[in-house]
Structure formats: C-alpha cells, structure tokens
Amino acid sequence: MSNDPLLELLRRKARFTHQELADLLSQDAESVSKRVATWETNGTILGYHAVIDPEAAGDTSVSAFIEVKLTPERGGGFDRLAMRVARFDPVVSCYLASGGYDLMVVVEGGDLREVARFVSEKLSSLEGVLSTATHFRLKTYKENGFLFESEPSPDRLAVSP
C-alpha cells in the first residue's frame, strides 16, 4: 500500500480520469496529470491492466502457483536466477518469498500439459533450481481487490454436521 492517496486510488481503479482523481483528492487536474506522467516515466507506475473473469470470458487456459527452492548464488543471492525465471513467457508473476521455498511463481498455459512441460523442461532444469511444487488454480474468489462472486448462490442447500 502506498502512502500517497493518488497512487492508492490508481492502484484500486486505474480507469479514473485525471479530472475524477483531482476531484476526489481536491486537487487540480493538471497537477494530477503531471504526477501520473512522472510516475509513468520514472517506473513507479509500470503499467495498467483489467481484471477479467476467465469463466465469463470463456478462457479455458490454466494457471499454476509454483513454489521453487533455489541455491543462492555467491555474491548475487537469488536475484539473478529469479530474474531468469521471471523472463520466461509463461511466467505471469515471480516473487521472492519467505518460508520453505524461495520463489513463488505464477504461470499460465493453454492446458495442464503445457504447464507441466514448462516446469519439467524449463524451470526444473535450470542450474540452481533444487525443487518445485506446482499447485493449479481451481477457482478464483478474489483477484487484485475484485471479488468474482458477490454472494453464494441462494439455491444451494445448507450443509449440516
């Protein structure tokens, strides 16, 4: 989360116009526009995207969360290998994480086999990768702050013990 209210508004909803942002923050649109342009130029804002419900869009691709255990490099730690992993086309996100694994990698593919091939042929075969654990996304309930289903379907029967 950002300390800057303008950045926080953009993070939550990037489709605000500069005038709408200015009105929400009691500022003028020109100063908002300049600040946004500066952030886009200096890399504070890396890009914008829409959050899409894959079921509603008819998307049949699969996503997987892959835990990766690495051997840190002398003088470079995890960074060089993590950036190598992040550059693969199927990789959507790549995070250094605490816990039993070093990287959490989010991968998308056309089907389960495509993701499995990526893990076995590309990811696991990299020098420095000790092990991987792949978890396939089955259903999304919330992504980037957006709920995919507001309320459970009322026609479901209650489960009692």
WOVEN-V913087 format. One record per residue. N is the residue number from 0. PHI is phi in degrees with one decimal (999 if undefined). BURIAL is 1 if it has 9 or more other ideal C-beta (glycine too) atoms within 8 Angstrom, else 0. D_CENTER is the distance of its C-alpha to the mean C-alpha in Angstrom with 1 decimal. Layout:
N;PHI;BURIAL;D_CENTER, N;PHI;BURIAL;D_CENTER
This chain:
0;999;0;15.0, 1;-95.4;0;17.2, 2;-80.5;0;21.0, 3;-90.6;0;21.5, 4;-59.9;0;21.8, 5;-66.6;1;21.1, 6;-61.6;1;17.7, 7;-64.6;1;16.9, 8;-62.8;1;18.3, 9;-65.0;1;16.2, 10;-64.2;0;12.9, 11;-78.7;0;14.1, 12;-154.8;0;15.7, 13;-76.0;0;15.7, 14;-88.7;0;18.6, 15;-60.9;1;21.2, 16;-75.9;0;24.0, 17;-62.8;1;25.2, 18;-66.9;0;28.3, 19;-62.6;0;26.4, 20;-62.4;1;24.5, 21;-60.8;1;27.9, 22;-64.0;0;29.6, 23;-64.3;0;27.1, 24;-102.3;1;27.6, 25;54.8;0;31.3, 26;-128.1;0;30.9, 27;-92.7;0;32.1, 28;-62.9;1;29.9, 29;-65.4;0;30.9, 30;-68.9;1;29.7, 31;-62.6;1;26.3, 32;-59.4;1;26.1, 33;-64.9;0;27.2, 34;-63.8;1;24.6, 35;-63.5;1;21.7, 36;-61.6;0;23.2, 37;-62.4;1;23.6, 38;-65.2;1;20.0, 39;-68.0;0;19.0, 40;-73.2;0;21.7, 41;-87.8;0;21.1, 42;89.9;0;17.3, 43;-65.4;0;16.5, 44;-98.2;1;14.7, 45;-90.8;0;12.8, 46;169.8;0;12.3, 47;-132.8;0;12.1, 48;-154.4;0;10.7, 49;-96.8;0;11.8, 50;-94.2;0;10.4, 51;-114.6;0;12.6, 52;-78.1;0;14.3, 53;-61.8;0;14.8, 54;-64.8;0;18.1, 55;-65.2;0;19.5, 56;-87.4;0;18.6, 57;73.3;0;20.3, 58;-80.0;0;17.4, 59;-106.1;0;18.5, 60;-69.2;1;15.9, 61;-120.4;1;14.4, 62;-122.7;1;11.2, 63;-136.7;1;11.7, 64;-105.0;1;10.6, 65;-117.1;1;12.9, 66;-86.2;1;14.6, 67;-125.4;1;16.5, 68;-97.7;1;19.6, 69;-120.2;1;20.8, 70;-97.6;0;24.1, 71;-66.3;0;23.7, 72;-87.2;1;25.7, 73;-64.7;0;28.7, 74;81.4;0;28.1, 75;-131.2;0;24.5, 76;61.0;0;22.9, 77;-97.3;1;19.5, 78;-57.9;0;18.4, 79;-62.9;0;20.1, 80;-69.7;1;19.1, 81;-62.6;1;15.4, 82;-67.8;0;15.5, 83;-63.9;0;17.4, 84;-63.3;1;14.9, 85;-62.1;0;12.0, 86;-79.1;0;14.4, 87;-65.3;1;14.9, 88;-56.3;0;14.2, 89;-68.5;1;12.7, 90;-78.2;1;9.9, 91;-91.5;0;6.6, 92;-145.6;0;5.1, 93;-147.6;1;8.1, 94;-127.6;0;9.2, 95;-79.0;0;12.9, 96;-134.0;1;13.8, 97;-88.1;0;17.1, 98;110.0;0;19.1, 99;-74.4;0;20.5, 100;-123.1;1;17.9, 101;-96.2;1;16.8, 102;-118.8;1;13.4, 103;-114.3;1;10.6, 104;-116.4;1;9.3, 105;-104.7;1;7.3, 106;-125.7;1;9.8, 107;-122.2;1;11.1, 108;-150.0;1;14.9, 109;-67.3;0;17.9, 110;-157.7;1;19.2, 111;-60.1;0;19.5, 112;-64.0;0;21.8, 113;-62.9;1;19.7, 114;-65.8;1;17.0, 115;-61.1;1;19.9, 116;-62.6;1;21.5, 117;-59.0;1;18.6, 118;-64.0;1;18.5, 119;-76.5;1;22.3, 120;-92.6;0;23.2, 121;-106.2;1;20.7, 122;-69.8;1;18.6, 123;-66.1;1;21.4, 124;-85.6;0;24.0, 125;-67.7;1;22.7, 126;-64.8;0;25.2, 127;104.1;0;23.9, 128;-87.0;1;21.7, 129;-87.9;0;23.7, 130;-161.7;0;22.0, 131;-136.9;1;19.0, 132;-137.4;0;18.2, 133;-105.2;1;16.3, 134;-125.5;0;15.3, 135;-86.2;1;14.8, 136;-72.2;1;13.0, 137;-99.1;0;16.2, 138;-157.7;0;15.3, 139;-106.2;0;12.8, 140;-102.9;0;14.4, 141;-152.4;0;11.9, 142;-142.2;0;8.5, 143;48.3;0;7.8, 144;86.6;0;11.5, 145;-106.6;0;12.9, 146;-78.4;0;15.2, 147;-90.2;0;15.8, 148;-142.8;0;19.3, 149;-72.2;0;21.4, 150;-138.5;0;24.2, 151;-60.9;0;25.2, 152;-59.6;0;27.6, 153;-69.8;0;31.1, 154;-85.7;0;32.9, 155;-81.6;0;31.5, 156;-79.8;0;34.2, 157;-71.1;0;33.9, 158;-97.9;0;33.7, 159;-118.7;0;36.4, 160;-67.0;0;37.3
